[in-house]
Structure formats: C-alpha cells, structure tokens
C-alpha cells in the first residue's frame, strides 16, 4: 500500500471511529466527551505512526508494537486519554502490591465502553455483531490492570449489549448509570 493510500486510509478510519464514538457518547448524554474523544490521534506522535503502520483491519498500534517492540503512538495516546484504563494505572499506597488500577470516574468507563463498541464496528465493518466488544474484552481481560469496579461495570455493559442490544444498553447507561452524574 502506498504512503498516500495509508494516509487516506488512516485518516478515514480515525475520522469514522471518532464520529461513531461521538454518536455513542451523545446517546449516553456525554456530549463534551463525545466532542473531545481521541483528539490526540491527530497529533504527530500518534498520526505519523498510524499512517506508517496502517493496515485497515486492525489498530496500527499493534503493527507498530510487532515491528518495533512497543508502540510509541499507544504510549502517547493512553497517557492523554482518560477513557483508557491504562491511564489510571499507578502505584498504590501499599507499594508491596505493585502497579494497580485506580478507580475510574464512571463517565470515563462509559466513554471506554463507547470506544470499544465503535472500534469493533470500525474494524469488523459489515461483519460486526453486538457480542464483538464483549469477546474482545474477554480475550484480553487476564492481563488488564484495571480497577475491579471499572472492570465489572464494563463487563456488565458489554454483556448487556451482547444480549439486549444497543437501544436498551444506551438507555440503561443514560437513565441508570449516569442518572445523577
């Protein structure tokens, strides 16, 4: 794939993904987060590796990680976007425990939910199914350093989506999870 094709493909992908997350966040009532979601992807530290490693069917961060041993774009991204649980990893007061997931504000857990659903739609395209984001979560959860409350809420919502669908899940988020937030 030529540089121009990768540039266009990556820009189209991140624009489509951002728009989809924005729509999902709006359905939950998270208007500001929907508008501001993933703006760091347009910064050179993320955009240039995204173009270089663009493939179209998966995150360029994974391709960069495979080629270089780590993804500089991902390291930049997760440190600037509070909807990623990795942003919330820190040393606890009891240093004997090691790194741990800190409590995430609920609105960022909801944005993470929206992000994961939109990512599955973006990469799976017409093959997308409501259980895709749940299956992705289940495949990776063993290595997640995520606070139990965040992990439980995310799992609950992803499972709800797979069983009851989008309309029910987004209404539940808006009317129950974020009711007084």
ABEGO torsion letter per residue (X at the ends): XBAAAAAAAAAAAAAAAAAAAAAAAAAAGBAAAAAABGAAAABAAAAAAAAAABAGABBAAAAAAAAAGBBAAAAAAAAABAABAAAABBBBABAAAEBBBBBBBAAAAAAAAAAAAAAAAAAAEAABBAAAAAAAAAAAAAABBBBAAAAAAAAAAAAAAAAAEAAAAAAAAAAAAAAAX
